[in-house]
């Protein structure tokens, strides 16, 4: 029981200190994440286009 209270206290202190650190630096730069999102979107669209193309080719070939 005593060990559980120690673990909870350590967790509360860690959470409190991380909240204080994040509150001190509230300006987070997300420009690199946004730029990476555009690249990921482009790659995802290309992969989807290839997948649809292969499925369409197989569908047309099966109909002949």
mmCIF file as Biopython writes it, N, C-alpha, C and O atoms, coordinates in Angstrom:
data_model
#
loop_
_atom_site.group_PDB
_atom_site.id
_atom_site.type_symbol
_atom_site.label_atom_id
_atom_site.label_alt_id
_atom_site.label_comp_id
_atom_site.label_asym_id
_atom_site.label_entity_id
_atom_site.label_seq_id
_atom_site.pdbx_PDB_ins_code
_atom_site.Cartn_x
_atom_site.Cartn_y
_atom_site.Cartn_z
_atom_site.occupancy
_atom_site.B_iso_or_equiv
_atom_site.auth_seq_id
_atom_site.auth_asym_id
_atom_site.pdbx_PDB_model_num
ATOM 1   N N  . UNK A ? 1  ? 0.828   -1.181  0.000   1.0 0.0 1  A 1 
ATOM 2   C CA . UNK A ? 1  ? 0.000   0.000   0.000   1.0 0.0 1  A 1 
ATOM 3   C C  . UNK A ? 1  ? 0.874   1.247   0.000   1.0 0.0 1  A 1 
ATOM 4   O O  . UNK A ? 1  ? 0.586   2.217   -0.701  1.0 0.0 1  A 1 
ATOM 5   N N  . UNK A ? 2  ? 1.938   1.215   0.785   1.0 0.0 2  A 1 
ATOM 6   C CA . UNK A ? 2  ? 2.827   2.363   0.885   1.0 0.0 2  A 1 
ATOM 7   C C  . UNK A ? 2  ? 3.563   2.592   -0.440  1.0 0.0 2  A 1 
ATOM 8   O O  . UNK A ? 2  ? 3.778   3.734   -0.846  1.0 0.0 2  A 1 
ATOM 9   N N  . UNK A ? 3  ? 3.952   1.484   -1.117  1.0 0.0 3  A 1 
ATOM 10  C CA . UNK A ? 3  ? 4.635   1.589   -2.400  1.0 0.0 3  A 1 
ATOM 11  C C  . UNK A ? 3  ? 3.729   2.213   -3.457  1.0 0.0 3  A 1 
ATOM 12  O O  . UNK A ? 3  ? 4.190   2.969   -4.312  1.0 0.0 3  A 1 
ATOM 13  N N  . UNK A ? 4  ? 2.445   1.892   -3.394  1.0 0.0 4  A 1 
ATOM 14  C CA . UNK A ? 4  ? 1.507   2.441   -4.356  1.0 0.0 4  A 1 
ATOM 15  C C  . UNK A ? 4  ? 1.416   3.961   -4.198  1.0 0.0 4  A 1 
ATOM 16  O O  . UNK A ? 4  ? 1.391   4.690   -5.190  1.0 0.0 4  A 1 
ATOM 17  N N  . UNK A ? 5  ? 1.367   4.429   -2.967  1.0 0.0 5  A 1 
ATOM 18  C CA . UNK A ? 5  ? 1.297   5.871   -2.725  1.0 0.0 5  A 1 
ATOM 19  C C  . UNK A ? 5  ? 2.568   6.570   -3.191  1.0 0.0 5  A 1 
ATOM 20  O O  . UNK A ? 5  ? 2.504   7.697   -3.682  1.0 0.0 5  A 1 
ATOM 21  N N  . UNK A ? 6  ? 3.718   5.922   -3.046  1.0 0.0 6  A 1 
ATOM 22  C CA . UNK A ? 6  ? 4.967   6.496   -3.527  1.0 0.0 6  A 1 
ATOM 23  C C  . UNK A ? 6  ? 4.951   6.620   -5.047  1.0 0.0 6  A 1 
ATOM 24  O O  . UNK A ? 6  ? 5.361   7.641   -5.598  1.0 0.0 6  A 1 
ATOM 25  N N  . UNK A ? 7  ? 4.476   5.576   -5.719  1.0 0.0 7  A 1 
ATOM 26  C CA . UNK A ? 7  ? 4.420   5.604   -7.171  1.0 0.0 7  A 1 
ATOM 27  C C  . UNK A ? 7  ? 3.453   6.674   -7.667  1.0 0.0 7  A 1 
ATOM 28  O O  . UNK A ? 7  ? 3.740   7.370   -8.642  1.0 0.0 7  A 1 
ATOM 29  N N  . UNK A ? 8  ? 2.316   6.806   -7.002  1.0 0.0 8  A 1 
ATOM 30  C CA . UNK A ? 8  ? 1.348   7.831   -7.382  1.0 0.0 8  A 1 
ATOM 31  C C  . UNK A ? 8  ? 1.933   9.220   -7.150  1.0 0.0 8  A 1 
ATOM 32  O O  . UNK A ? 8  ? 1.736   10.118  -7.968  1.0 0.0 8  A 1 
ATOM 33  N N  . UNK A ? 9  ? 2.646   9.403   -6.051  1.0 0.0 9  A 1 
ATOM 34  C CA . UNK A ? 9  ? 3.248   10.701  -5.758  1.0 0.0 9  A 1 
ATOM 35  C C  . UNK A ? 9  ? 4.322   11.050  -6.785  1.0 0.0 9  A 1 
ATOM 36  O O  . UNK A ? 9  ? 4.399   12.193  -7.236  1.0 0.0 9  A 1 
ATOM 37  N N  . UNK A ? 10 ? 5.139   10.087  -7.150  1.0 0.0 10 A 1 
ATOM 38  C CA . UNK A ? 10 ? 6.174   10.326  -8.154  1.0 0.0 10 A 1 
ATOM 39  C C  . UNK A ? 10 ? 5.526   10.659  -9.494  1.0 0.0 10 A 1 
ATOM 40  O O  . UNK A ? 10 ? 5.993   11.557  -10.195 1.0 0.0 10 A 1 
ATOM 41  N N  . UNK A ? 11 ? 4.478   9.962   -9.852  1.0 0.0 11 A 1 
ATOM 42  C CA . UNK A ? 11 ? 3.767   10.240  -11.100 1.0 0.0 11 A 1 
ATOM 43  C C  . UNK A ? 11 ? 3.144   11.620  -11.105 1.0 0.0 11 A 1 
ATOM 44  O O  . UNK A ? 11 ? 3.181   12.311  -12.123 1.0 0.0 11 A 1 
ATOM 45  N N  . UNK A ? 12 ? 2.572   12.035  -9.982  1.0 0.0 12 A 1 
ATOM 46  C CA . UNK A ? 12 ? 1.957   13.359  -9.887  1.0 0.0 12 A 1 
ATOM 47  C C  . UNK A ? 12 ? 3.007   14.454  -10.003 1.0 0.0 12 A 1 
ATOM 48  O O  . UNK A ? 12 ? 2.771   15.472  -10.654 1.0 0.0 12 A 1 
ATOM 49  N N  . UNK A ? 13 ? 4.157   14.257  -9.382  1.0 0.0 13 A 1 
ATOM 50  C CA . UNK A ? 13 ? 5.230   15.248  -9.469  1.0 0.0 13 A 1 
ATOM 51  C C  . UNK A ? 13 ? 5.747   15.342  -10.902 1.0 0.0 13 A 1 
ATOM 52  O O  . UNK A ? 13 ? 5.987   16.440  -11.405 1.0 0.0 13 A 1 
ATOM 53  N N  . UNK A ? 14 ? 5.918   14.209  -11.555 1.0 0.0 14 A 1 
ATOM 54  C CA . UNK A ? 14 ? 6.391   14.204  -12.942 1.0 0.0 14 A 1 
ATOM 55  C C  . UNK A ? 14 ? 5.391   14.888  -13.862 1.0 0.0 14 A 1 
ATOM 56  O O  . UNK A ? 14 ? 5.782   15.671  -14.727 1.0 0.0 14 A 1 
ATOM 57  N N  . UNK A ? 15 ? 4.120   14.604  -13.688 1.0 0.0 15 A 1 
ATOM 58  C CA . UNK A ? 15 ? 3.088   15.228  -14.502 1.0 0.0 15 A 1 
ATOM 59  C C  . UNK A ? 15 ? 3.033   16.731  -14.247 1.0 0.0 15 A 1 
ATOM 60  O O  . UNK A ? 15 ? 2.927   17.520  -15.186 1.0 0.0 15 A 1 
ATOM 61  N N  . UNK A ? 16 ? 3.103   17.120  -12.996 1.0 0.0 16 A 1 
ATOM 62  C CA . UNK A ? 16 ? 3.064   18.541  -12.659 1.0 0.0 16 A 1 
ATOM 63  C C  . UNK A ? 16 ? 4.243   19.302  -13.229 1.0 0.0 16 A 1 
ATOM 64  O O  . UNK A ? 16 ? 4.082   20.413  -13.733 1.0 0.0 16 A 1 
ATOM 65  N N  . UNK A ? 17 ? 5.426   18.714  -13.154 1.0 0.0 17 A 1 
ATOM 66  C CA . UNK A ? 17 ? 6.604   19.406  -13.687 1.0 0.0 17 A 1 
ATOM 67  C C  . UNK A ? 17 ? 6.542   19.503  -15.204 1.0 0.0 17 A 1 
ATOM 68  O O  . UNK A ? 17 ? 6.955   20.517  -15.766 1.0 0.0 17 A 1 
ATOM 69  N N  . UNK A ? 18 ? 6.037   18.476  -15.885 1.0 0.0 18 A 1 
ATOM 70  C CA . UNK A ? 18 ? 5.943   18.544  -17.338 1.0 0.0 18 A 1 
ATOM 71  C C  . UNK A ? 18 ? 4.898   19.567  -17.775 1.0 0.0 18 A 1 
ATOM 72  O O  . UNK A ? 18 ? 5.069   20.224  -18.802 1.0 0.0 18 A 1 
ATOM 73  N N  . UNK A ? 19 ? 3.827   19.706  -17.014 1.0 0.0 19 A 1 
ATOM 74  C CA . UNK A ? 19 ? 2.813   20.721  -17.322 1.0 0.0 19 A 1 
ATOM 75  C C  . UNK A ? 19 ? 3.406   22.109  -17.154 1.0 0.0 19 A 1 
ATOM 76  O O  . UNK A ? 19 ? 3.138   22.995  -17.965 1.0 0.0 19 A 1 
ATOM 77  N N  . UNK A ? 20 ? 4.204   22.312  -16.118 1.0 0.0 20 A 1 
ATOM 78  C CA . UNK A ? 20 ? 4.816   23.613  -15.907 1.0 0.0 20 A 1 
ATOM 79  C C  . UNK A ? 20 ? 5.827   23.955  -17.001 1.0 0.0 20 A 1 
ATOM 80  O O  . UNK A ? 20 ? 5.916   25.105  -17.429 1.0 0.0 20 A 1 
ATOM 81  N N  . UNK A ? 21 ? 6.570   22.977  -17.442 1.0 0.0 21 A 1 
ATOM 82  C CA . UNK A ? 21 ? 7.542   23.214  -18.509 1.0 0.0 21 A 1 
ATOM 83  C C  . UNK A ? 21 ? 6.824   23.554  -19.806 1.0 0.0 21 A 1 
ATOM 84  O O  . UNK A ? 21 ? 7.246   24.465  -20.518 1.0 0.0 21 A 1 
ATOM 85  N N  . UNK A ? 22 ? 5.760   22.848  -20.125 1.0 0.0 22 A 1 
ATOM 86  C CA . UNK A ? 22 ? 5.017   23.129  -21.352 1.0 0.0 22 A 1 
ATOM 87  C C  . UNK A ? 22 ? 4.318   24.480  -21.272 1.0 0.0 22 A 1 
ATOM 88  O O  . UNK A ? 22 ? 4.185   25.161  -22.288 1.0 0.0 22 A 1 
ATOM 89  N N  . UNK A ? 23 ? 3.875   24.875  -20.103 1.0 0.0 23 A 1 
ATOM 90  C CA . UNK A ? 23 ? 3.205   26.160  -19.963 1.0 0.0 23 A 1 
ATOM 91  C C  . UNK A ? 23 ? 4.197   27.308  -20.142 1.0 0.0 23 A 1 
ATOM 92  O O  . UNK A ? 23 ? 3.816   28.381  -20.610 1.0 0.0 23 A 1 
ATOM 93  N N  . UNK A ? 24 ? 5.435   27.102  -19.785 1.0 0.0 24 A 1 
ATOM 94  C CA . UNK A ? 24 ? 6.432   28.155  -19.913 1.0 0.0 24 A 1 
ATOM 95  C C  . UNK A ? 24 ? 6.769   28.413  -21.375 1.0 0.0 24 A 1 
ATOM 96  O O  . UNK A ? 24 ? 7.086   29.547  -21.733 1.0 0.0 24 A 1 
ATOM 97  N N  . UNK A ? 25 ? 6.712   27.398  -22.227 1.0 0.0 25 A 1 
ATOM 98  C CA . UNK A ? 25 ? 7.034   27.546  -23.646 1.0 0.0 25 A 1 
ATOM 99  C C  . UNK A ? 25 ? 5.799   27.183  -24.448 1.0 0.0 25 A 1 
ATOM 100 O O  . UNK A ? 25 ? 5.674   26.059  -24.934 1.0 0.0 25 A 1 
ATOM 101 N N  . UNK A ? 26 ? 4.888   28.133  -24.586 1.0 0.0 26 A 1 
ATOM 102 C CA . UNK A ? 26 ? 3.612   27.842  -25.239 1.0 0.0 26 A 1 
ATOM 103 C C  . UNK A ? 26 ? 3.670   27.999  -26.751 1.0 0.0 26 A 1 
ATOM 104 O O  . UNK A ? 26 ? 2.705   27.657  -27.434 1.0 0.0 26 A 1 
ATOM 105 N N  . UNK A ? 27 ? 4.770   28.505  -27.292 1.0 0.0 27 A 1 
ATOM 106 C CA . UNK A ? 27 ? 4.876   28.654  -28.742 1.0 0.0 27 A 1 
ATOM 107 C C  . UNK A ? 27 ? 5.536   27.407  -29.319 1.0 0.0 27 A 1 
ATOM 108 O O  . UNK A ? 27 ? 6.734   27.189  -29.140 1.0 0.0 27 A 1 
ATOM 109 N N  . UNK A ? 28 ? 4.755   26.604  -30.004 1.0 0.0 28 A 1 
ATOM 110 C CA . UNK A ? 28 ? 5.251   25.372  -30.591 1.0 0.0 28 A 1 
ATOM 111 C C  . UNK A ? 28 ? 5.293   25.563  -32.101 1.0 0.0 28 A 1 
ATOM 112 O O  . UNK A ? 28 ? 4.295   25.950  -32.708 1.0 0.0 28 A 1 
ATOM 113 N N  . UNK A ? 29 ? 6.442   25.295  -32.707 1.0 0.0 29 A 1 
ATOM 114 C CA . UNK A ? 29 ? 6.612   25.447  -34.148 1.0 0.0 29 A 1 
ATOM 115 C C  . UNK A ? 29 ? 6.116   24.187  -34.847 1.0 0.0 29 A 1 
ATOM 116 O O  . UNK A ? 29 ? 6.707   23.118  -34.690 1.0 0.0 29 A 1 
ATOM 117 N N  . UNK A ? 30 ? 5.040   24.302  -35.614 1.0 0.0 30 A 1 
ATOM 118 C CA . UNK A ? 30 ? 4.472   23.153  -36.317 1.0 0.0 30 A 1 
ATOM 119 C C  . UNK A ? 30 ? 4.655   23.249  -37.824 1.0 0.0 30 A 1 
ATOM 120 O O  . UNK A ? 30 ? 4.025   22.497  -38.567 1.0 0.0 30 A 1 
ATOM 121 N N  . UNK A ? 31 ? 5.499   24.150  -38.285 1.0 0.0 31 A 1 
ATOM 122 C CA . UNK A ? 31 ? 5.652   24.327  -39.734 1.0 0.0 31 A 1 
ATOM 123 C C  . UNK A ? 31 ? 6.257   23.092  -40.390 1.0 0.0 31 A 1 
ATOM 124 O O  . UNK A ? 31 ? 5.862   22.734  -41.499 1.0 0.0 31 A 1 
ATOM 125 N N  . UNK A ? 32 ? 7.203   22.434  -39.733 1.0 0.0 32 A 1 
ATOM 126 C CA . UNK A ? 32 ? 7.809   21.241  -40.335 1.0 0.0 32 A 1 
ATOM 127 C C  . UNK A ? 32 ? 6.801   20.099  -40.397 1.0 0.0 32 A 1 
ATOM 128 O O  . UNK A ? 32 ? 6.826   19.309  -41.341 1.0 0.0 32 A 1 
ATOM 129 N N  . UNK A ? 33 ? 5.920   20.000  -39.416 1.0 0.0 33 A 1 
ATOM 130 C CA . UNK A ? 33 ? 4.887   18.960  -39.423 1.0 0.0 33 A 1 
ATOM 131 C C  . UNK A ? 33 ? 3.901   19.217  -40.551 1.0 0.0 33 A 1 
ATOM 132 O O  . UNK A ? 33 ? 3.476   18.282  -41.230 1.0 0.0 33 A 1 
ATOM 133 N N  . UNK A ? 34 ? 3.535   20.473  -40.753 1.0 0.0 34 A 1 
ATOM 134 C CA . UNK A ? 34 ? 2.606   20.823  -41.823 1.0 0.0 34 A 1 
ATOM 135 C C  . UNK A ? 34 ? 3.219   20.536  -43.184 1.0 0.0 34 A 1 
ATOM 136 O O  . UNK A ? 34 ? 2.545   20.013  -44.072 1.0 0.0 34 A 1 
ATOM 137 N N  . UNK A ? 35 ? 4.495   20.875  -43.354 1.0 0.0 35 A 1 
ATOM 138 C CA . UNK A ? 35 ? 5.169   20.617  -44.620 1.0 0.0 35 A 1 
ATOM 139 C C  . UNK A ? 35 ? 5.289   19.117  -44.877 1.0 0.0 35 A 1 
ATOM 140 O O  . UNK A ? 35 ? 5.121   18.668  -46.011 1.0 0.0 35 A 1 
ATOM 141 N N  . UNK A ? 36 ? 5.572   18.352  -43.851 1.0 0.0 36 A 1 
ATOM 142 C CA . UNK A ? 36 ? 5.669   16.899  -44.000 1.0 0.0 36 A 1 
ATOM 143 C C  . UNK A ? 36 ? 4.308   16.306  -44.321 1.0 0.0 36 A 1 
ATOM 144 O O  . UNK A ? 36 ? 4.217   15.312  -45.043 1.0 0.0 36 A 1 
ATOM 145 N N  . UNK A ? 37 ? 3.253   16.904  -43.794 1.0 0.0 37 A 1 
ATOM 146 C CA . UNK A ? 37 ? 1.903   16.417  -44.077 1.0 0.0 37 A 1 
ATOM 147 C C  . UNK A ? 37 ? 1.566   16.520  -45.549 1.0 0.0 37 A 1 
ATOM 148 O O  . UNK A ? 37 ? 0.894   15.641  -46.089 1.0 0.0 37 A 1 
ATOM 149 N N  . UNK A ? 38 ? 2.017   17.575  -46.211 1.0 0.0 38 A 1 
ATOM 150 C CA . UNK A ? 38 ? 1.771   17.727  -47.645 1.0 0.0 38 A 1 
ATOM 151 C C  . UNK A ? 38 ? 2.499   16.635  -48.424 1.0 0.0 38 A 1 
ATOM 152 O O  . UNK A ? 38 ? 1.947   16.085  -49.377 1.0 0.0 38 A 1 
ATOM 153 N N  . UNK A ? 39 ? 3.719   16.318  -48.034 1.0 0.0 39 A 1 
ATOM 154 C CA . UNK A ? 39 ? 4.483   15.267  -48.707 1.0 0.0 39 A 1 
ATOM 155 C C  . UNK A ? 39 ? 3.828   13.902  -48.502 1.0 0.0 39 A 1 
ATOM 156 O O  . UNK A ? 39 ? 3.724   13.113  -49.441 1.0 0.0 39 A 1 
ATOM 157 N N  . UNK A ? 40 ? 3.399   13.634  -47.313 1.0 0.0 40 A 1 
ATOM 158 C CA . UNK A ? 40 ? 2.738   12.357  -47.016 1.0 0.0 40 A 1 
ATOM 159 C C  . UNK A ? 40 ? 1.438   12.246  -47.810 1.0 0.0 40 A 1 
ATOM 160 O O  . UNK A ? 40 ? 1.099   11.170  -48.303 1.0 0.0 40 A 1 
ATOM 161 N N  . UNK A ? 41 ? 0.724   13.339  -47.929 1.0 0.0 41 A 1 
ATOM 162 C CA . UNK A ? 41 ? -0.512  13.338  -48.704 1.0 0.0 41 A 1 
ATOM 163 C C  . UNK A ? 41 ? -0.239  13.038  -50.176 1.0 0.0 41 A 1 
ATOM 164 O O  . UNK A ? 41 ? -0.988  12.293  -50.807 1.0 0.0 41 A 1 
ATOM 165 N N  . UNK A ? 42 ? 0.813   13.606  -50.715 1.0 0.0 42 A 1 
ATOM 166 C CA . UNK A ? 42 ? 1.170   13.370  -52.107 1.0 0.0 42 A 1 
ATOM 167 C C  . UNK A ? 42 ? 1.539   11.904  -52.346 1.0 0.0 42 A 1 
ATOM 168 O O  . UNK A ? 42 ? 1.106   11.305  -53.331 1.0 0.0 42 A 1 
ATOM 169 N N  . UNK A ? 43 ? 2.327   11.338  -51.458 1.0 0.0 43 A 1 
ATOM 170 C CA . UNK A ? 43 ? 2.722   9.932   -51.590 1.0 0.0 43 A 1 
ATOM 171 C C  . UNK A ? 43 ? 1.507   9.022   -51.432 1.0 0.0 43 A 1 
ATOM 172 O O  . UNK A ? 43 ? 1.365   8.048   -52.172 1.0 0.0 43 A 1 
ATOM 173 N N  . UNK A ? 44 ? 0.648   9.322   -50.494 1.0 0.0 44 A 1 
ATOM 174 C CA . UNK A ? 44 ? -0.557  8.527   -50.295 1.0 0.0 44 A 1 
ATOM 175 C C  . UNK A ? 44 ? -1.459  8.545   -51.510 1.0 0.0 44 A 1 
ATOM 176 O O  . UNK A ? 44 ? -2.032  7.519   -51.876 1.0 0.0 44 A 1 
ATOM 177 N N  . UNK A ? 45 ? -1.592  9.708   -52.142 1.0 0.0 45 A 1 
ATOM 178 C CA . UNK A ? 45 ? -2.404  9.813   -53.353 1.0 0.0 45 A 1 
ATOM 179 C C  . UNK A ? 45 ? -1.808  8.989   -54.483 1.0 0.0 45 A 1 
ATOM 180 O O  . UNK A ? 45 ? -2.544  8.332   -55.220 1.0 0.0 45 A 1 
ATOM 181 N N  . UNK A ? 46 ? -0.496  9.013   -54.632 1.0 0.0 46 A 1 
ATOM 182 C CA . UNK A ? 46 ? 0.167   8.232   -55.675 1.0 0.0 46 A 1 
ATOM 183 C C  . UNK A ? 46 ? -0.023  6.736   -55.441 1.0 0.0 46 A 1 
ATOM 184 O O  . UNK A ? 46 ? -0.296  5.996   -56.385 1.0 0.0 46 A 1 
ATOM 185 N N  . UNK A ? 47 ? 0.116   6.286   -54.208 1.0 0.0 47 A 1 
ATOM 186 C CA . UNK A ? 47 ? -0.064  4.868   -53.893 1.0 0.0 47 A 1 
ATOM 187 C C  . UNK A ? 47 ? -1.501  4.448   -54.172 1.0 0.0 47 A 1 
ATOM 188 O O  . UNK A ? 47 ? -1.738  3.376   -54.729 1.0 0.0 47 A 1 
ATOM 189 N N  . UNK A ? 48 ? -2.446  5.273   -53.794 1.0 0.0 48 A 1 
ATOM 190 C CA . UNK A ? 48 ? -3.848  4.964   -54.043 1.0 0.0 48 A 1 
ATOM 191 C C  . UNK A ? 48 ? -4.140  4.899   -55.540 1.0 0.0 48 A 1 
ATOM 192 O O  . UNK A ? 48 ? -4.890  4.031   -55.985 1.0 0.0 48 A 1 
ATOM 193 N N  . UNK A ? 49 ? -3.558  5.805   -56.320 1.0 0.0 49 A 1 
ATOM 194 C CA . UNK A ? 49 ? -3.764  5.805   -57.768 1.0 0.0 49 A 1 
ATOM 195 C C  . UNK A ? 49 ? -3.209  4.530   -58.394 1.0 0.0 49 A 1 
ATOM 196 O O  . UNK A ? 49 ? -3.841  3.954   -59.279 1.0 0.0 49 A 1 
ATOM 197 N N  . UNK A ? 50 ? -2.051  4.087   -57.953 1.0 0.0 50 A 1 
ATOM 198 C CA . UNK A ? 50 ? -1.481  2.840   -58.469 1.0 0.0 50 A 1 
ATOM 199 C C  . UNK A ? 50 ? -2.376  1.660   -58.092 1.0 0.0 50 A 1 
ATOM 200 O O  . UNK A ? 50 ? -2.615  0.782   -58.921 1.0 0.0 50 A 1 
ATOM 201 N N  . UNK A ? 51 ? -2.868  1.629   -56.867 1.0 0.0 51 A 1 
ATOM 202 C CA . UNK A ? 51 ? -3.741  0.542   -56.413 1.0 0.0 51 A 1 
ATOM 203 C C  . UNK A ? 51 ? -5.017  0.487   -57.260 1.0 0.0 51 A 1 
ATOM 204 O O  . UNK A ? 51 ? -5.423  -0.587  -57.701 1.0 0.0 51 A 1 
ATOM 205 N N  . UNK A ? 52 ? -5.643  1.640   -57.483 1.0 0.0 52 A 1 
ATOM 206 C CA . UNK A ? 52 ? -6.870  1.687   -58.281 1.0 0.0 52 A 1 
ATOM 207 C C  . UNK A ? 52 ? -6.572  1.298   -59.723 1.0 0.0 52 A 1 
ATOM 208 O O  . UNK A ? 52 ? -7.378  0.621   -60.360 1.0 0.0 52 A 1 
ATOM 209 N N  . UNK A ? 53 ? -5.422  1.720   -60.242 1.0 0.0 53 A 1 
ATOM 210 C CA . UNK A ? 53 ? -5.049  1.348   -61.608 1.0 0.0 53 A 1 
ATOM 211 C C  . UNK A ? 53 ? -4.871  -0.148  -61.769 1.0 0.0 53 A 1 
ATOM 212 O O  . UNK A ? 53 ? -5.326  -0.723  -62.758 1.0 0.0 53 A 1 
ATOM 213 N N  . UNK A ? 54 ? -4.219  -0.783  -60.817 1.0 0.0 54 A 1 
ATOM 214 C CA . UNK A ? 54 ? -4.023  -2.237  -60.885 1.0 0.0 54 A 1 
ATOM 215 C C  . UNK A ? 54 ? -5.355  -2.960  -60.788 1.0 0.0 54 A 1 
ATOM 216 O O  . UNK A ? 54 ? -5.604  -3.902  -61.541 1.0 0.0 54 A 1 
ATOM 217 N N  . UNK A ? 55 ? -6.212  -2.535  -59.872 1.0 0.0 55 A 1 
ATOM 218 C CA . UNK A ? 55 ? -7.523  -3.169  -59.720 1.0 0.0 55 A 1 
ATOM 219 C C  . UNK A ? 55 ? -8.360  -2.997  -60.990 1.0 0.0 55 A 1 
ATOM 220 O O  . UNK A ? 55 ? -9.040  -3.933  -61.408 1.0 0.0 55 A 1 
ATOM 221 N N  . UNK A ? 56 ? -8.318  -1.821  -61.602 1.0 0.0 56 A 1 
ATOM 222 C CA . UNK A ? 56 ? -9.070  -1.564  -62.826 1.0 0.0 56 A 1 
ATOM 223 C C  . UNK A ? 56 ? -8.540  -2.427  -63.964 1.0 0.0 56 A 1 
ATOM 224 O O  . UNK A ? 56 ? -9.318  -2.994  -64.732 1.0 0.0 56 A 1 
ATOM 225 N N  . UNK A ? 57 ? -7.209  -2.527  -64.074 1.0 0.0 57 A 1 
ATOM 226 C CA . UNK A ? 57 ? -6.616  -3.369  -65.116 1.0 0.0 57 A 1 
ATOM 227 C C  . UNK A ? 57 ? -7.052  -4.822  -64.970 1.0 0.0 57 A 1 
ATOM 228 O O  . UNK A ? 57 ? -7.415  -5.472  -65.950 1.0 0.0 57 A 1 
ATOM 229 N N  . UNK A ? 58 ? -7.013  -5.326  -63.733 1.0 0.0 58 A 1 
ATOM 230 C CA . UNK A ? 58 ? -7.417  -6.716  -63.499 1.0 0.0 58 A 1 
ATOM 231 C C  . UNK A ? 58 ? -8.908  -6.911  -63.793 1.0 0.0 58 A 1 
ATOM 232 O O  . UNK A ? 58 ? -9.308  -7.955  -64.307 1.0 0.0 58 A 1 
ATOM 233 N N  . UNK A ? 59 ? -9.723  -5.912  -63.468 1.0 0.0 59 A 1 
ATOM 234 C CA . UNK A ? 59 ? -11.164 -5.988  -63.703 1.0 0.0 59 A 1 
ATOM 235 C C  . UNK A ? 59 ? -11.453 -6.021  -65.206 1.0 0.0 59 A 1 
ATOM 236 O O  . UNK A ? 59 ? -12.283 -6.806  -65.663 1.0 0.0 59 A 1 
ATOM 237 N N  . UNK A ? 60 ? -10.763 -5.163  -65.975 1.0 0.0 60 A 1 
ATOM 238 C CA . UNK A ? 60 ? -10.979 -5.129  -67.414 1.0 0.0 60 A 1 
ATOM 239 C C  . UNK A ? 60 ? -10.435 -6.405  -68.059 1.0 0.0 60 A 1 
ATOM 240 O O  . UNK A ? 60 ? -11.082 -6.967  -68.943 1.0 0.0 60 A 1 
ATOM 241 N N  . UNK A ? 61 ? -9.273  -6.864  -67.640 1.0 0.0 61 A 1 
ATOM 242 C CA . UNK A ? 61 ? -8.697  -8.079  -68.189 1.0 0.0 61 A 1 
ATOM 243 C C  . UNK A ? 61 ? -9.591  -9.288  -67.890 1.0 0.0 61 A 1 
ATOM 244 O O  . UNK A ? 61 ? -9.718  -10.184 -68.725 1.0 0.0 61 A 1 
ATOM 245 N N  . UNK A ? 62 ? -10.203 -9.317  -66.713 1.0 0.0 62 A 1 
ATOM 246 C CA . UNK A ? 62 ? -11.102 -10.413 -66.367 1.0 0.0 62 A 1 
ATOM 247 C C  . UNK A ? 62 ? -12.390 -10.399 -67.190 1.0 0.0 62 A 1 
ATOM 248 O O  . UNK A ? 62 ? -12.985 -11.453 -67.418 1.0 0.0 62 A 1 
ATOM 249 N N  . UNK A ? 63 ? -12.824 -9.229  -67.634 1.0 0.0 63 A 1 
ATOM 250 C CA . UNK A ? 63 ? -14.043 -9.132  -68.423 1.0 0.0 63 A 1 
ATOM 251 C C  . UNK A ? 63 ? -13.812 -9.595  -69.856 1.0 0.0 63 A 1 
ATOM 252 O O  . UNK A ? 63 ? -14.753 -10.001 -70.538 1.0 0.0 63 A 1 
ATOM 253 N N  . UNK A ? 64 ? -12.577 -9.535  -70.312 1.0 0.0 64 A 1 
ATOM 254 C CA . UNK A ? 64 ? -12.294 -9.966  -71.692 1.0 0.0 64 A 1 
ATOM 255 C C  . UNK A ? 64 ? -12.163 -11.431 -71.675 1.0 0.0 64 A 1 
ATOM 256 O O  . UNK A ? 64 ? -11.923 -12.041 -72.717 1.0 0.0 64 A 1 
#
